[in-house]
């Protein structure tokens, strides 16, 4: 990683923060104050586990609404909505190909706030409702597989809940 110049003087090289293979993060635009994420440099894209996904039109733009269980075994479902970025074919770790909706959302990780593209799918069979792939991690963070939960759990805030169906 190289530093940039300001007025002809090179700036110091800023190394990426080191995180564990699993961390607590926030998705503030979706109303998710804290959610467990698996950080996976082997996955290109990020993936959020959703339920009851449906599309709708808002002011001539395609959106999706869906529910998220921020805790794996929780009955609490957080109602979310976001504009659609795209619909793309994704190959999962088992080699299966599936077309998925993509959205962009702000994420808060270790005091850093940035936008990340993520696909929406049913990850209920997985241990983590959010997978952060290398597109989100590149040049921001390094992963140390020997570390886990190096960041404090974000404080909970009020969110919009819906009852389980």
CORGIUR-V644335 format. One record per residue. N is the residue number from 1. RES is the residue in three letters. PSI is psi in radians with two decimals (999 if undefined). OMEGA is omega in degrees with one decimal (NA if undefined). Layout:
n=N res=RES psi=PSI omega=OMEGA
n=N res=RES psi=PSI omega=OMEGA
This chain:
n=1 res=UNK psi=2.26 omega=-178.2
n=2 res=UNK psi=2.58 omega=177.1
n=3 res=UNK psi=2.83 omega=177.6
n=4 res=UNK psi=2.90 omega=179.0
n=5 res=UNK psi=2.52 omega=173.1
n=6 res=UNK psi=2.01 omega=-177.8
n=7 res=UNK psi=0.69 omega=175.9
n=8 res=UNK psi=-0.06 omega=-179.9
n=9 res=UNK psi=2.16 omega=179.9
n=10 res=UNK psi=2.40 omega=176.3
n=11 res=UNK psi=2.74 omega=179.7
n=12 res=UNK psi=2.65 omega=177.6
n=13 res=UNK psi=2.23 omega=179.9
n=14 res=UNK psi=2.06 omega=179.5
n=15 res=UNK psi=2.57 omega=176.5
n=16 res=UNK psi=2.62 omega=175.6
n=17 res=UNK psi=2.62 omega=177.9
n=18 res=UNK psi=2.22 omega=179.0
n=19 res=UNK psi=2.88 omega=175.8
n=20 res=UNK psi=3.07 omega=-178.4
n=21 res=UNK psi=-0.26 omega=172.9
n=22 res=UNK psi=2.45 omega=-175.6
n=23 res=UNK psi=2.79 omega=170.2
n=24 res=UNK psi=2.34 omega=177.0
n=25 res=UNK psi=2.99 omega=176.4
n=26 res=UNK psi=2.55 omega=172.4
n=27 res=UNK psi=1.36 omega=-171.5
n=28 res=UNK psi=-0.64 omega=-179.5
n=29 res=UNK psi=-0.40 omega=179.0
n=30 res=UNK psi=0.00 omega=179.4
n=31 res=UNK psi=0.38 omega=-178.9
n=32 res=UNK psi=1.83 omega=-175.0
n=33 res=UNK psi=-0.63 omega=177.7
n=34 res=UNK psi=2.39 omega=-179.8
n=35 res=UNK psi=2.48 omega=177.8
n=36 res=UNK psi=2.37 omega=179.2
n=37 res=UNK psi=2.43 omega=170.2
n=38 res=UNK psi=2.22 omega=178.7
n=39 res=UNK psi=2.04 omega=-169.3
n=40 res=UNK psi=1.75 omega=-179.9
n=41 res=UNK psi=-0.19 omega=176.8
n=42 res=UNK psi=-0.29 omega=178.3
n=43 res=UNK psi=2.32 omega=179.6
n=44 res=UNK psi=-0.90 omega=-174.9
n=45 res=UNK psi=2.83 omega=175.5
n=46 res=UNK psi=2.68 omega=-174.1
n=47 res=UNK psi=2.29 omega=179.4
n=48 res=UNK psi=2.32 omega=178.4
n=49 res=UNK psi=2.16 omega=-178.6
n=50 res=UNK psi=2.80 omega=176.0
n=51 res=UNK psi=2.74 omega=172.6
n=52 res=UNK psi=0.82 omega=-179.6
n=53 res=UNK psi=2.29 omega=173.3
n=54 res=UNK psi=2.63 omega=179.3
n=55 res=UNK psi=2.70 omega=174.5
n=56 res=UNK psi=2.80 omega=-180.0
n=57 res=UNK psi=2.33 omega=176.4
n=58 res=UNK psi=1.99 omega=-179.3
n=59 res=UNK psi=0.71 omega=177.0
n=60 res=UNK psi=0.16 omega=180.0
n=61 res=UNK psi=2.38 omega=-179.4
n=62 res=UNK psi=2.30 omega=177.8
n=63 res=UNK psi=2.90 omega=171.5
n=64 res=UNK psi=2.55 omega=170.0
n=65 res=UNK psi=2.56 omega=-173.2
n=66 res=UNK psi=2.92 omega=175.9
n=67 res=UNK psi=2.55 omega=178.3
n=68 res=UNK psi=2.29 omega=170.6
n=69 res=UNK psi=1.85 omega=-177.7
n=70 res=UNK psi=-0.38 omega=175.0
n=71 res=UNK psi=2.37 omega=-171.5
n=72 res=UNK psi=-0.81 omega=-175.4
n=73 res=UNK psi=0.26 omega=-176.3
n=74 res=UNK psi=2.52 omega=173.0
n=75 res=UNK psi=-0.24 omega=-178.3
n=76 res=UNK psi=2.16 omega=179.2
n=77 res=UNK psi=2.23 omega=179.6
n=78 res=UNK psi=2.15 omega=179.3
n=79 res=UNK psi=2.21 omega=-177.1
n=80 res=UNK psi=2.74 omega=173.4
n=81 res=UNK psi=2.59 omega=-179.6
n=82 res=UNK psi=2.67 omega=172.6
n=83 res=UNK psi=2.56 omega=177.7
n=84 res=UNK psi=2.33 omega=172.9
n=85 res=UNK psi=-0.79 omega=-171.2
n=86 res=UNK psi=2.99 omega=170.5
n=87 res=UNK psi=2.09 omega=-173.9
n=88 res=UNK psi=2.76 omega=174.2
n=89 res=UNK psi=2.27 omega=179.9
n=90 res=UNK psi=2.39 omega=174.7
n=91 res=UNK psi=2.12 omega=-179.2
n=92 res=UNK psi=3.11 omega=-175.3
n=93 res=UNK psi=-0.37 omega=177.7
n=94 res=UNK psi=-0.01 omega=178.9
n=95 res=UNK psi=-0.04 omega=177.8
n=96 res=UNK psi=2.46 omega=179.4
n=97 res=UNK psi=2.40 omega=-177.3
n=98 res=UNK psi=2.44 omega=175.8
n=99 res=UNK psi=2.28 omega=-176.7
n=100 res=UNK psi=2.66 omega=173.7
n=101 res=UNK psi=2.49 omega=175.4
n=102 res=UNK psi=2.44 omega=174.2
n=103 res=UNK psi=2.94 omega=170.3
n=104 res=UNK psi=2.44 omega=178.0
n=105 res=UNK psi=2.62 omega=175.4
n=106 res=UNK psi=2.46 omega=177.9
n=107 res=UNK psi=2.58 omega=177.7
n=108 res=UNK psi=2.02 omega=-178.0
n=109 res=UNK psi=2.04 omega=175.5
n=110 res=UNK psi=0.68 omega=179.4
n=111 res=UNK psi=-0.07 omega=176.4
n=112 res=UNK psi=2.34 omega=-179.0
n=113 res=UNK psi=2.18 omega=-179.7
n=114 res=UNK psi=2.87 omega=178.5
n=115 res=UNK psi=2.50 omega=178.3
n=116 res=UNK psi=2.43 omega=171.9
n=117 res=UNK psi=2.41 omega=176.9
n=118 res=UNK psi=2.57 omega=174.9
n=119 res=UNK psi=2.74 omega=-176.5
n=120 res=UNK psi=2.19 omega=-178.7
n=121 res=UNK psi=3.00 omega=177.8
n=122 res=UNK psi=1.87 omega=178.9
n=123 res=UNK psi=0.36 omega=-176.0
n=124 res=UNK psi=-0.45 omega=178.2
n=125 res=UNK psi=-0.17 omega=-179.3
n=126 res=UNK psi=2.81 omega=-179.3
n=127 res=UNK psi=-0.43 omega=-174.8
n=128 res=UNK psi=2.26 omega=-179.9
n=129 res=UNK psi=-0.27 omega=-179.8
n=130 res=UNK psi=2.27 omega=174.2
n=131 res=UNK psi=2.15 omega=176.6
n=132 res=UNK psi=2.01 omega=-178.5
n=133 res=UNK psi=3.12 omega=-173.4
n=134 res=UNK psi=-0.43 omega=176.6
n=135 res=UNK psi=-0.60 omega=178.7
n=136 res=UNK psi=-0.53 omega=-173.5
n=137 res=UNK psi=-0.51 omega=-171.6
n=138 res=UNK psi=2.33 omega=177.2
n=139 res=UNK psi=-0.01 omega=176.5
n=140 res=UNK psi=-0.74 omega=-172.8
n=141 res=UNK psi=2.65 omega=167.6
n=142 res=UNK psi=2.58 omega=-178.7
n=143 res=UNK psi=2.24 omega=172.7
n=144 res=UNK psi=1.92 omega=-175.8
n=145 res=UNK psi=-0.27 omega=177.8
n=146 res=UNK psi=-0.19 omega=-178.3
n=147 res=UNK psi=2.70 omega=179.7
n=148 res=UNK psi=2.35 omega=178.8
n=149 res=UNK psi=1.03 omega=178.9
n=150 res=UNK psi=-0.32 omega=-178.4
n=151 res=UNK psi=2.60 omega=175.1
n=152 res=UNK psi=2.63 omega=177.5
n=153 res=UNK psi=2.25 omega=178.8
n=154 res=UNK psi=2.58 omega=177.8
n=155 res=UNK psi=2.49 omega=177.7
n=156 res=UNK psi=2.55 omega=174.9
n=157 res=UNK psi=2.98 omega=179.1
n=158 res=UNK psi=2.37 omega=177.6
n=159 res=UNK psi=2.90 omega=176.9
n=160 res=UNK psi=2.12 omega=-180.0
n=161 res=UNK psi=2.68 omega=169.8
n=162 res=UNK psi=2.62 omega=178.9
n=163 res=UNK psi=2.58 omega=177.0
n=164 res=UNK psi=2.51 omega=-178.1
n=165 res=UNK psi=999 omega=NA
